[in-house]
Every structure is written in structure tokens, then in C-alpha cells.
Amino acid sequence: MYKLDQNKTPIFDSLMKYVNNNTIPFHVPGHKKGIGIPDDFKNFIGENAFKIDVTVFKSVDSLHHPTSSIKEAEELIADAYNSDYSFLCINGTTIAIQAMIMSAVSEGDKILIPRNVHKSITAGIILSGAIPIYMEPDIDEFLSISHGISLETIETSLKNNPDVKAVLIINPTYYGVSTDIKNIANVVHSYNIPLLVDEAHGPHLIFNKKLPICAMDAGADICAQSTHKITSSLTQGSLLHVKSKYIEPSRVRQVLNLLQTTSPSYIILASLDCTRKQLALNGENLIEKSIELSNYARNEINKIDYLYCFGEELNNGKGFFAFDPTKITINCRKLGISGYDLENILSTKYHVQLEMADAYNGLAVGSFGDTKESIDSLINALKEISETTKGKTLKNFSLVLPKIPEQIYSPRKAFQAQKKSIPLKQSANKISGEFLLAYPPGIPILCPGEMITQEIIDYIEYIKSIGLFVQGTEDPKIENIKIIEQN
Ligand SMILES: Cc1ncc(COP(=O)(O)O)c(C=O)c1O
């Protein structure tokens, strides 16, 4: 089914050749194949990793101008991921997302994005100078988390903003929820503009048909994936895929070269190369195992009193259109403790570390690195926590967020503007120089460049009074906020 020989690992092979030739290093890094590494560190890591920690030279190719092994590795990735062009990223998906945005929009261009984006998207918007037009994701009131942007929301947003130059969605969400991305791609293309996808949490989707459809198969133009999050490449190893008549691959390379380090880690590059081979040859089986274990965990957690681990039953055909079962969201609202408490108890008492927590949930990420034993340890800890904690009550709160305020300055202009700090209570009708995010559901109430309203100030005071989290301002107590000084 692949056009190329997916057994190949050209980057890893070029490094092995360098090692096997006993090449004498007169290049950086200064540890020279590990000789200069501190003993305590080397004793733990072992010697081999340092031998392939090299710099750019001809026999190992150049990430910025690939002509041999890195070029071939990127072609193999494109073949495995059904893209036309794929790019290796060694500064995480953050860089892939920034490059994705800067390849699609420029200063003054409008782009539709969800209100609850990751900070890498905000950074991409600032760097590109684009004007974001926000879309509200669907929200699940009981779980207090955001799902995807529904097809309906995309249609309405495009009708209201026919001059946008691109649409960006996050798919799937951190919690494994996917939207109707195939139809979204069709609608976006009917406006002759590209669909950009933050697929940080979907680098495995293409390898198993039981998972939601991936961005490239759904017709998206460009997508960024955290290969390091769910699959087995080393941390910071990510991919950017392009298949589009709207996005120029040479522009993507140019932007990546602007953003990425000139000293890429060949250890990360090699891990991306070998991970692609692993997934192309054996991904379906590996992910099958992960789906089975995660579903086992979900079923067992749902038998525990006061805990809830959602699945397909929440599918509403809108913002929750498909589900990745390897995401195990443990809702502890009925147990009467917060997700933060759950994460803390699991970590300190049971040495089980979750990926993330929010007001009512803890998120365990499943992958083919899990074992039945590790899943059972999580389940047994949760059983004990349920037994010993029951009977508590957690405060309820209203989730009715204030209206998205008027955007006066673009994020880039707001970022560059002079700012001063004033008391939040006196900031109505001033332009915010900072973010304000309330958790749950983690959606910004205020972004830099937006007009602060009395409704927003009242909401923040309410959130603080009931002890929920507000973040974003330099002042950790959120008593002061930086506003943009106007001449
Ligand atoms: C939705 C989303 N996009 C992008 C990123 C950035 O990815 P990375 O940490 O690889 O830079 C993250 C990280 O958690 C994320 O959750």
C-alpha cells in the first residue's frame, strides 16, 4: 500500500555509518561523541546516544537544505502519512504550528481560529501579523471541557466573514474528541481557502482505521502533529504535512528555516525516522493494543463509584463527531474532588502521573507504551481513591462566559504596544495588553488587543470569589491588569 520501501531509515543509517567508520570528530558538539560528557549523566544515559549527537555536515545531510538522507526520510514520511510534502520539526509542534500559520497568512489577513487555541497558535498569529476571528468550540457542561468546532459553526463563521484567508481547527482535542473534519474541509475549500489543522494529538490516527479520520485523509491542506506525544519519537520531534493547492511547500521550508535552530538534534531526527518505520510497518497492531488496553481501562473506571470515563456515548454528530479511545479522561466531579486533587493524590500517594488535570477531570494518555500492569495500577489506585474520598462535595459554578469582546488591535500590534498596569476593577473600556483565561473551561475571556468590558471584570471577580483558577496576567492575584497605553 505504500509507494516507497518503509523498511528504510536513511537518517539513522547515515549516523550509523558515521559511528561505524570511527570518524574522529573535529566538529561541535564539544563533548566529541560523549568523551567530554559528565560521568554521572553518561553513567545513566549510556554511551551510544552521544555518538550520534552530531552537527550538520555532508554525510548526515542538512535539515534546512536537505539533499540526501533527510530528503529521503521526509519523502518516506510523506508516503506513510498520505501527504505530498512532509517536514521534520525538532522544536516541537509549537514550531510546526507557527510555520503552518506563517505559510498560510500574512500581515492583515483574517484567519478563523477557535477561541481556545494552544499558545503556539497565538504565537503564530503574532508572528504572521494576521487578524484572528474567533469561533466558539462546543462545550460539555458536565465535564466542563471544550470539544471541537462544529461544522455548523464553521459554516456560519465563513458566511459572516467571507474575506478570511484561512481556517484553523484543533482536531482531535487533547481529550481525543474529533469534529466532522471531512465536511469542514469541503466547506472551507468551497471558499477557495485552506484548512489548517493543529493535529498535535493525532499523529497515530492514520495507522488504525478504528480511530477518527486524520487531517490529511480528510482533505486538510496542512497539519502539524506531535509525533512525540502519542507515538514514540523523542520529545520535541514533530511533523508538518502539506497536501494543498493553496500552500506552497517551498514557502513552508522557508518559514521553517526562519524559525528552527541551525543546530538540529540528530538524535531527535533519527528517532523521527525510526518511528515512521515502526508505525508504517507495525502501527496498526501497536495501536490496536493501545485501543484495547484503553477501552479496558475505560470500562473498569466506569465500574468505580463516583468516577466517569467518557467515550462514544457523547457523540452528538457536531463538536463531538468521532472519538479516539486511547484518551482516558477520568471525571471525578461526583467524587467531590477536583481533577487537580485527583492528579495530586495519584502522583504523591501512588506515583502514577497523569498527563493533565482540570477542574473536574484528570487525563491519562494511552499509547502502545502501556502494559496491562500499568493500566491495572491506575485502576487500583482509582478504586482506593474512590473508597477513601467519597462523601465530599465540590462547588458548582456557572459556565456562562462573557461575550467575546471587541478586538481593537491585532495580537501583533498588542504584543508590540507600550503597556501599563492598572487595577482590574478600574479597567473597563481600556484595551487589554494581556490574556485572561478562566479554568474551566480554559477558554480566554480576554486576549491582548481586546476591549475590557464591565461584564468581563464582574465575571473574573465571580470566578475568583468561588475559588476557581484565573490565569494570564503578570499579577498572579489578578488584581491588576496591563492595558495598552494609547497616545
Ligand atoms: C493542541 C496543542 N497544540 C500544540 C501543542 C504544542 O506542541 P509541542 O509541545 O510539541 O510544541 C500542544 C501541546 O500540548 C497542544 O496541546
The ligand as a Gaussian input file, in Angstrom:
#p B3LYP/6-31G(d) Opt

LIG

0 1
 C       -3.391000      21.301000      20.946000
 C       -1.918000      21.525000      21.041000
 N       -1.274000      22.131000      20.030000
 C        0.053000      22.338000      20.067000
 C        0.817000      21.949000      21.124000
 C        2.306000      22.226000      21.115000
 O        3.026000      21.054000      20.960000
 P        4.563000      20.915000      21.432000
 O        4.540000      20.788000      22.925000
 O        5.047000      19.698000      20.719000
 O        5.291000      22.137000      20.998000
 C        0.194000      21.311000      22.208000
 C        0.972000      20.906000      23.389000
 O        0.474000      20.417000      24.359000
 C       -1.200000      21.103000      22.173000
 O       -1.853000      20.505000      23.187000

